[in-house]
Amino acid sequence: MDVTLADYAPEVLADAWQRAVGPFLATKAELLSIAKGVARIRTSHPAVRFELMRQKQGIIRALNSILGEGCVKTVQVVHG
């Protein structure tokens, strides 16, 4: 997939994140970036981190459905 810089604009990522995980998780965690197939997500809530890891494959499918197939290959959750 050929991705342009505009595809990674903060508002595009925020909208994709909201659509991919729904309003509750979207307010508890933030999609920081997608680079080289890795979606970096930040949360400060241990329970939310657990839930994100539990839903990892579904999040990958949802983000790829929204942003384009092959855009996300894995998810990395960082504490912050």
Backbone as a printed PyTorch tensor [residue, N CA C, xyz], in Angstrom:
tensor([[[  0.8450,  -1.1850,   0.0000],
         [  0.0000,   0.0000,   0.0000],
         [  0.8810,   1.2350,   0.0000]],

        [[  0.5780,   2.1770,  -0.8740],
         [  1.3290,   3.4160,  -0.9540],
         [  0.6100,   4.4710,  -0.1240]],

        [[  1.2200,   4.8700,   0.9770],
         [  0.5980,   5.7960,   1.9160],
         [  1.2910,   7.1440,   1.8170]],

        [[  0.4950,   8.2090,   1.7770],
         [  1.0550,   9.5500,   1.7500],
         [  1.0760,  10.1190,   3.1580]],

        [[  1.8120,  11.2040,   3.3420],
         [  1.8740,  11.8350,   4.6630],
         [  0.5080,  12.2870,   5.1500]],

        [[ -0.3780,  12.6900,   4.2380],
         [ -1.7060,  13.1490,   4.6330],
         [ -2.4990,  12.0400,   5.3230]],

        [[ -2.2080,  10.7720,   4.9660],
         [ -2.9180,   9.6550,   5.5820],
         [ -2.6340,   9.5590,   7.0710]],

        [[ -1.5390,  10.1440,   7.5160],
         [ -1.1450,  10.0640,   8.9180],
         [ -1.4480,  11.3380,   9.6940]],

        [[ -2.1910,  12.2380,   9.1170],
         [ -2.5460,  13.4790,   9.8030],
         [ -3.2690,  13.1390,  11.1020]],

        [[ -3.0090,  13.9010,  12.1700],
         [ -3.6180,  13.5960,  13.4750],
         [ -5.1360,  13.4510,  13.4290]],

        [[ -5.8070,  14.2820,  12.6640],
         [ -7.2680,  14.1900,  12.6150],
         [ -7.7290,  12.9100,  11.9080]],

        [[ -6.9570,  12.4390,  10.9380],
         [ -7.2850,  11.1850,  10.2510],
         [ -7.1170,  10.0200,  11.2160]],

        [[ -6.0050,  10.0170,  11.9640],
         [ -5.7700,   8.9580,  12.9410],
         [ -6.8340,   8.9740,  14.0340]],

        [[ -7.1890,  10.1470,  14.5230],
         [ -8.1900,  10.2630,  15.5880],
         [ -9.5420,   9.7210,  15.1180]],

        [[ -9.9280,  10.0750,  13.9010],
         [-11.2020,   9.6010,  13.3620],
         [-11.1720,   8.0840,  13.1660]],

        [[-10.0820,   7.5730,  12.6040],
         [ -9.9580,   6.1320,  12.3810],
         [ -9.9940,   5.3760,  13.7080]],

        [[ -9.3220,   5.9130,  14.7220],
         [ -9.2840,   5.2820,  16.0330],
         [-10.6760,   5.2230,  16.6470]],

        [[-11.3840,   6.3100,  16.6190],
         [-12.7530,   6.3770,  17.1470],
         [-13.6370,   5.3390,  16.4620]],

        [[-13.5480,   5.2630,  15.1540],
         [-14.3700,   4.3150,  14.3890],
         [-13.9520,   2.8720,  14.6530]],

        [[-12.6690,   2.6380,  14.8700],
         [-12.1670,   1.2750,  15.0460],
         [-12.5100,   0.6820,  16.4050]],

        [[-12.4260,   1.4820,  17.4670],
         [-12.5910,   0.9260,  18.8160],
         [-13.8280,   1.4240,  19.5550]],

        [[-14.5070,   2.4050,  19.0340],
         [-15.6990,   2.9200,  19.6930],
         [-15.3750,   4.0310,  20.6770]],

        [[-16.4030,   4.7250,  21.1500],
         [-16.1930,   5.9190,  21.9700],
         [-15.5420,   5.6600,  23.3270]],

        [[-15.8580,   4.5400,  23.9840],
         [-15.2900,   4.3180,  25.3140],
         [-13.7740,   4.1280,  25.2460]],

        [[-13.3130,   3.1600,  24.4550],
         [-11.8650,   2.9360,  24.3660],
         [-11.1440,   4.1260,  23.7370]],

        [[-11.8040,   4.8060,  22.8140],
         [-11.1710,   5.9580,  22.1650],
         [-10.8800,   7.0830,  23.1520]],

        [[-11.6670,   7.1820,  24.2270],
         [-11.4060,   8.2200,  25.2280],
         [-10.3740,   7.7720,  26.2590]],

        [[-10.1130,   6.4800,  26.3400],
         [ -9.1700,   5.9360,  27.3250],
         [ -7.7970,   5.6360,  26.7350]],

        [[ -7.6930,   5.6430,  25.4080],
         [ -6.4300,   5.3520,  24.7330],
         [ -6.3470,   6.1900,  23.4670]],

        [[ -5.1310,   6.4590,  23.0250],
         [ -4.9150,   7.3300,  21.8630],
         [ -4.0330,   6.6150,  20.8400]],

        [[ -4.4490,   6.6490,  19.5810],
         [ -3.6280,   6.1500,  18.4850],
         [ -2.6020,   7.2290,  18.1640]],

        [[ -1.3420,   6.9740,  18.5110],
         [ -0.2890,   7.9710,  18.3400],
         [  0.2010,   8.0560,  16.9070]],

        [[  0.4410,   6.8880,  16.3020],
         [  1.0030,   6.8710,  14.9510],
         [  0.8280,   5.4940,  14.3410]],

        [[  0.9830,   5.4610,  13.0310],
         [  1.1020,   4.2040,  12.3000],
         [  2.3170,   4.3670,  11.4100]],

        [[  3.3240,   3.5460,  11.6400],
         [  4.5540,   3.6040,  10.8490],
         [  5.0870,   2.1960,  10.6490]],

        [[  5.4380,   1.8820,   9.4380],
         [  6.0020,   0.5680,   9.0930],
         [  5.1150,  -0.5710,   9.5750]],

        [[  3.8030,  -0.3660,   9.4760],
         [  2.8570,  -1.4110,   9.8350],
         [  2.5540,  -1.5300,  11.3160]],

        [[  3.1350,  -0.6530,  12.1440],
         [  2.9330,  -0.7180,  13.5880],
         [  2.0490,   0.4440,  14.0410]],

        [[  0.9140,   0.1000,  14.6370],
         [  0.0410,   1.1160,  15.2210],
         [  0.4620,   1.2880,  16.6760]],

        [[  0.9370,   2.4750,  17.0320],
         [  1.3490,   2.7660,  18.4170],
         [  0.1900,   3.4230,  19.1390]],

        [[ -0.1920,   2.8210,  20.2470],
         [ -1.3260,   3.2760,  21.0290],
         [ -0.8490,   3.5830,  22.4420]],

        [[ -1.3170,   4.6990,  22.9950],
         [ -0.9210,   5.0920,  24.3530],
         [ -2.1350,   5.0770,  25.2650]],

        [[ -1.9300,   4.4970,  26.4570],
         [ -2.9400,   4.5510,  27.5130],
         [ -2.2320,   4.5430,  28.8560]],

        [[ -2.8610,   5.1200,  29.8560],
         [ -2.3000,   5.1040,  31.2090],
         [ -3.1010,   4.1730,  32.1170]],

        [[ -4.0770,   3.4770,  31.5490],
         [ -4.9630,   2.5960,  32.3150],
         [ -4.5750,   1.1330,  32.0900]],

        [[ -4.1150,   0.4300,  33.1360],
         [ -3.7400,  -0.9820,  32.9760],
         [ -4.8800,  -1.8630,  32.4410]],

        [[ -6.0930,  -1.6290,  32.8850],
         [ -7.2140,  -2.4350,  32.4130],
         [ -7.5020,  -2.1770,  30.9350]],

        [[ -7.3290,  -0.9410,  30.4990],
         [ -7.5310,  -0.6060,  29.0950],
         [ -6.4240,  -1.2450,  28.2490]],

        [[ -5.1920,  -1.2360,  28.7730],
         [ -4.0900,  -1.8860,  28.0630],
         [ -4.3980,  -3.3660,  27.8610]],

        [[ -4.8760,  -4.0190,  28.9040],
         [ -5.2450,  -5.4210,  28.8120],
         [ -6.3130,  -5.6330,  27.7430]],

        [[ -7.3250,  -4.7950,  27.7510],
         [ -8.4230,  -4.9150,  26.7870],
         [ -7.9310,  -4.6790,  25.3640]],

        [[ -7.0570,  -3.7120,  25.1670],
         [ -6.5100,  -3.4520,  23.8340],
         [ -5.7230,  -4.6560,  23.3280]],

        [[ -4.9410,  -5.2620,  24.1860],
         [ -4.1700,  -6.4360,  23.7830],
         [ -5.1050,  -7.6190,  23.5100]],

        [[ -6.1630,  -7.7330,  24.2760],
         [ -7.1420,  -8.8050,  24.0630],
         [ -7.8350,  -8.6460,  22.7030]],

        [[ -8.0770,  -7.4030,  22.3110],
         [ -8.7720,  -7.1080,  21.0550],
         [ -7.8090,  -6.8290,  19.8930]],

        [[ -6.5440,  -7.1160,  20.0480],
         [ -5.5040,  -6.7560,  19.0870],
         [ -5.8680,  -7.1050,  17.6400]],

        [[ -6.2400,  -8.3400,  17.3790],
         [ -6.5430,  -8.7460,  15.9940],
         [ -7.7510,  -7.9930,  15.4380]],

        [[ -8.7590,  -7.7710,  16.2590],
         [ -9.9230,  -7.0140,  15.8190],
         [ -9.5840,  -5.5600,  15.5250]],

        [[ -8.6960,  -4.9780,  16.3240],
         [ -8.2650,  -3.5970,  16.1020],
         [ -7.4870,  -3.5070,  14.7900]],

        [[ -6.6200,  -4.4640,  14.5460],
         [ -5.8560,  -4.4850,  13.2910],
         [ -6.8120,  -4.5730,  12.1050]],

        [[ -7.7770,  -5.4810,  12.1660],
         [ -8.7490,  -5.6200,  11.0710],
         [ -9.5460,  -4.3380,  10.8670]],

        [[ -9.9980,  -3.7240,  11.9800],
         [-10.8100,  -2.5080,  11.8750],
         [-10.0120,  -1.3530,  11.2780]],

        [[ -8.7770,  -1.1610,  11.7570],
         [ -7.9590,  -0.0660,  11.2180],
         [ -7.6410,  -0.2980,   9.7420]],

        [[ -7.3560,  -1.5380,   9.3610],
         [ -7.0910,  -1.8250,   7.9570],
         [ -8.3250,  -1.6060,   7.0990]],

        [[ -9.4860,  -1.9160,   7.6420],
         [-10.7360,  -1.6900,   6.9220],
         [-10.9650,  -0.2000,   6.6820]],

        [[-10.5960,   0.6170,   7.6540],
         [-10.8090,   2.0610,   7.5670],
         [ -9.7140,   2.7440,   6.7570]],

        [[ -8.4570,   2.3840,   7.0160],
         [ -7.3160,   3.0930,   6.4200],
         [ -6.7430,   2.4310,   5.1740]],

        [[ -7.1060,   1.1860,   4.9310],
         [ -6.6060,   0.4720,   3.7610],
         [ -5.8770,  -0.7970,   4.1700]],

        [[ -6.1560,  -1.8710,   3.4480],
         [ -5.5590,  -3.1710,   3.7670],
         [ -4.0410,  -3.0980,   3.7860]],

        [[ -3.4520,  -3.7190,   4.7940],
         [ -2.0030,  -3.7790,   4.9110],
         [ -1.3850,  -2.6000,   5.6240]],

        [[ -2.1900,  -1.6230,   5.9800],
         [ -1.6710,  -0.4290,   6.6580],
         [ -1.1410,  -0.7900,   8.0480]],

        [[ -1.8760,  -1.6490,   8.7700],
         [ -1.4910,  -2.0480,  10.1230],
         [ -1.2580,  -3.5500,  10.1480]],

        [[ -0.0770,  -3.9440,  10.6180],
         [  0.2580,  -5.3540,  10.7530],
         [  0.3050,  -5.7890,  12.2130]],

        [[  0.6060,  -4.8480,  13.1160],
         [  0.6660,  -5.1660,  14.5360],
         [  0.3290,  -3.9210,  15.3480]],

        [[  0.1010,  -4.1460,  16.6350],
         [ -0.2480,  -3.0730,  17.5620],
         [  0.7690,  -3.0640,  18.6910]],

        [[  1.2250,  -1.8770,  19.0490],
         [  2.1150,  -1.7020,  20.1860],
         [  1.4290,  -0.7460,  21.1610]],

        [[  1.2200,  -1.2120,  22.4000],
         [  0.5760,  -0.3740,  23.4160],
         [  1.6530,   0.1220,  24.3540]],

        [[  1.7310,   1.4490,  24.4870],
         [  2.7280,   2.0640,  25.3800],
         [  2.0100,   2.7230,  26.5440]],

        [[  2.6900,   2.7410,  27.6840],
         [  2.1330,   3.3670,  28.8800],
         [  2.4780,   4.8520,  28.8610]],

        [[  1.5190,   5.6760,  29.2140],
         [  1.8350,   7.0880,  29.2150],
         [  0.7960,   7.9590,  29.7060]]])
